[in-house]
Structures are given as structure tokens and as C-alpha cells.
Amino acid sequence: MRSSQGANLVVTALVVVTLDFLAPVFDYLPVPTLAAIVIVAGLGLFDVVVAMGLSVLLMVLGADAMDRHGRSNEESMRKNRRD
């Protein structure tokens, strides 16, 4: 479903007006509760499955980098150690 620019403007205006009237309510919310609301609202902005796949890819790349560079660093540390 496509939304027009007019619909986007209407939604933006409604959000601004709603936040203007509800801002005093948020003063009494604890910070962790407000953070949870923001996190839940933000989860809808991206595909969680893609993000999880990306995090797995980054972990694999990080482990590969540690394997390549970490071992040589450990070996050089052993060589410089006086036992």
C-alpha cells in the first residue's frame, strides 16, 4: 500500500499534536519504561530477521579476524616474555 504526501503530512500533524498533549504524561514515567516504549516502537522500523543475520555475520567476521591476527599477537607476546 502506498501513502501519498498528503497522508504523510496528516499523520505527522497528528503525531505532533498528540505528543504535545501527552508530553506531561511522559514526565511521570520512569526512564526504563519510556526506554521500553521507544525500543518496541523502533522494532517495527527494521526487519529483525535481517538484523539477526547481520549480527551473526559480524560475529563470524570478528572471530575470523581474531583467528588471523590474534594468534600472531599471542605468539609475539610469548617470544617477548622472559621465563
Backbone as CSV, one residue per row, in Angstrom:
resi,resn,N_x,N_y,N_z,CA_x,CA_y,CA_z,C_x,C_y,C_z
1,MET,0.836,-1.165,0.000,0.000,0.000,0.000,0.893,1.245,0.000
2,ARG,0.617,2.152,-0.894,1.382,3.392,-0.986,0.632,4.509,-0.284
3,SER,1.394,5.347,0.363,0.765,6.500,1.005,1.208,7.758,0.277
4,SER,0.311,8.691,0.205,0.626,9.926,-0.504,1.314,10.911,0.435
5,GLN,1.824,11.971,-0.141,2.467,13.004,0.668,1.459,13.678,1.592
6,GLY,0.239,13.801,1.126,-0.805,14.404,1.959,-1.093,13.568,3.192
7,ALA,-1.133,12.252,3.008,-1.360,11.358,4.147,-0.203,11.447,5.130
8,ASN,1.018,11.544,4.612,2.183,11.684,5.489,2.116,12.978,6.297
9,LEU,1.669,14.051,5.667,1.533,15.320,6.385,0.470,15.244,7.475
10,VAL,-0.637,14.571,7.174,-1.708,14.429,8.164,-1.220,13.612,9.356
11,VAL,-0.534,12.509,9.083,-0.017,11.668,10.167,1.009,12.435,10.990
12,THR,1.875,13.186,10.330,2.871,13.984,11.047,2.197,15.004,11.957
13,ALA,1.169,15.667,11.448,0.445,16.652,12.255,-0.228,15.983,13.451
14,LEU,-0.818,14.811,13.238,-1.457,14.097,14.346,-0.445,13.673,15.407
15,VAL,0.716,13.230,14.977,1.755,12.825,15.927,2.224,14.026,16.737
16,VAL,2.433,15.151,16.081,2.898,16.351,16.786,1.853,16.820,17.794
17,VAL,0.597,16.853,17.392,-0.470,17.291,18.301,-0.607,16.316,19.468
18,THR,-0.552,15.018,19.177,-0.663,14.014,20.237,0.492,14.129,21.221
19,LEU,1.708,14.273,20.711,2.859,14.416,21.603,2.782,15.691,22.429
20,ASP,2.206,16.734,21.840,2.067,17.991,22.569,1.141,17.817,23.771
21,PHE,0.055,17.064,23.585,-0.884,16.862,24.683,-0.434,15.770,25.650
22,LEU,0.324,14.791,25.180,0.744,13.685,26.041,2.113,13.894,26.679
23,ALA,2.801,14.953,26.351,4.133,15.194,26.914,4.111,15.256,28.441
24,PRO,3.128,15.895,29.067,3.111,15.891,30.539,2.960,14.491,31.137
25,VAL,2.290,13.595,30.437,2.136,12.224,30.935,3.490,11.526,30.983
26,PHE,4.341,11.789,30.000,5.647,11.136,29.942,6.587,11.627,31.043
27,ASP,6.296,12.764,31.660,7.124,13.248,32.767,7.089,12.298,33.957
28,TYR,5.972,11.622,34.153,5.809,10.753,35.312,6.232,9.308,35.049
29,LEU,6.574,8.998,33.817,7.020,7.637,33.505,8.471,7.448,33.929
30,PRO,8.779,6.300,34.515,10.196,6.016,34.800,10.982,5.888,33.497
31,VAL,12.251,6.205,33.540,13.089,6.181,32.339,13.129,4.789,31.697
32,PRO,13.247,3.684,32.470,13.244,2.366,31.815,11.940,2.064,31.075
33,THR,10.819,2.535,31.611,9.543,2.325,30.934,9.502,3.091,29.623
34,LEU,9.951,4.321,29.648,9.996,5.119,28.427,10.958,4.505,27.416
35,ALA,12.081,3.978,27.899,13.035,3.314,27.006,12.408,2.087,26.366
36,ALA,11.628,1.324,27.135,10.959,0.146,26.579,9.959,0.542,25.497
37,ILE,9.251,1.629,25.704,8.300,2.108,24.695,9.034,2.481,23.414
38,VAL,10.149,3.174,23.550,10.926,3.585,22.374,11.490,2.360,21.655
39,ILE,11.973,1.375,22.404,12.538,0.171,21.784,11.469,-0.597,21.030
40,VAL,10.303,-0.785,21.644,9.226,-1.519,20.975,8.769,-0.772,19.727
41,ALA,8.685,0.546,19.804,8.299,1.323,18.625,9.363,1.224,17.544
42,GLY,10.626,1.182,17.939,11.717,1.103,16.968,11.855,-0.256,16.317
43,LEU,11.364,-1.314,16.975,11.473,-2.651,16.390,10.706,-2.765,15.076
44,GLY,9.667,-1.974,14.935,8.896,-2.017,13.702,9.566,-1.313,12.539
45,LEU,10.678,-0.639,12.797,11.335,0.125,11.742,12.263,-0.712,10.869
46,PHE,12.639,-1.908,11.341,13.537,-2.732,10.545,13.168,-4.194,10.700
47,ASP,13.675,-5.008,9.795,13.394,-6.434,9.782,14.318,-7.130,10.773
48,VAL,13.743,-7.713,11.813,14.531,-8.329,12.877,15.330,-9.512,12.345
49,VAL,14.756,-10.284,11.430,15.451,-11.450,10.888,16.717,-11.017,10.147
50,VAL,16.626,-9.963,9.370,17.800,-9.458,8.654,18.835,-8.942,9.644
51,ALA,18.389,-8.246,10.675,19.323,-7.723,11.674,20.029,-8.854,12.413
52,MET,19.307,-9.919,12.729,19.936,-11.060,13.407,20.953,-11.722,12.484
53,GLY,20.616,-11.848,11.210,21.575,-12.410,10.260,22.810,-11.545,10.144
54,LEU,22.629,-10.234,10.180,23.759,-9.316,10.108,24.632,-9.434,11.349
55,SER,24.008,-9.591,12.518,24.804,-9.723,13.741,25.595,-11.022,13.738
56,VAL,25.004,-12.101,13.209,25.739,-13.369,13.105,26.909,-13.207,12.148
57,LEU,26.683,-12.534,11.037,27.760,-12.304,10.071,28.886,-11.499,10.706
58,LEU,28.546,-10.460,11.457,29.576,-9.652,12.109,30.345,-10.455,13.151
59,MET,29.651,-11.352,13.871,30.351,-12.191,14.844,31.311,-13.141,14.151
60,VAL,30.887,-13.715,13.020,31.760,-14.629,12.280,32.970,-13.877,11.745
61,LEU,32.743,-12.695,11.193,33.864,-11.907,10.683,34.804,-11.493,11.810
62,GLY,34.248,-11.157,12.960,35.079,-10.794,14.100,35.898,-11.967,14.594
63,ALA,35.292,-13.161,14.627,36.030,-14.355,15.052,37.127,-14.676,14.053
64,ASP,36.838,-14.497,12.765,37.846,-14.749,11.737,39.008,-13.768,11.880
65,ALA,38.697,-12.513,12.149,39.760,-11.516,12.327,40.605,-11.839,13.553
66,MET,39.957,-12.309,14.623,40.714,-12.687,15.822,41.597,-13.894,15.544
67,ASP,41.091,-14.841,14.743,41.904,-16.010,14.402,43.124,-15.602,13.595
68,ARG,42.933,-14.685,12.682,44.047,-14.286,11.810,45.075,-13.432,12.535
69,HIS,44.610,-12.490,13.336,45.524,-11.529,13.945,45.812,-11.838,15.410
70,GLY,44.884,-12.495,16.079,45.065,-12.765,17.497,46.169,-13.766,17.774
71,ARG,46.266,-14.815,16.958,47.276,-15.838,17.204,48.680,-15.287,17.022
72,SER,48.883,-14.503,15.984,50.219,-13.948,15.772,50.585,-12.993,16.905
73,ASN,49.600,-12.286,17.423,49.851,-11.387,18.538,50.227,-12.184,19.786
74,GLU,49.543,-13.297,20.028,49.877,-14.140,21.175,51.283,-14.706,21.034
75,GLU,51.637,-15.132,19.825,52.971,-15.688,19.602,54.046,-14.635,19.832
76,SER,53.811,-13.417,19.383,54.809,-12.371,19.590,54.921,-12.014,21.068
77,MET,53.824,-12.106,21.795,53.880,-11.839,23.227,54.670,-12.935,23.941
78,ARG,54.516,-14.179,23.493,55.269,-15.276,24.099,56.761,-15.130,23.835
79,LYS,57.115,-14.671,22.647,58.528,-14.511,22.306,59.181,-13.434,23.165
80,ASN,58.431,-12.385,23.483,58.988,-11.277,24.253,58.965,-11.530,25.759
81,ARG,58.296,-12.583,26.174,58.181,-12.878,27.595,59.459,-13.534,28.101
82,ARG,59.911,-13.138,29.250,61.119,-13.726,29.839,60.712,-14.724,30.911
83,ASP,60.943,-15.992,30.654,60.618,-17.032,31.646,61.855,-17.630,32.226
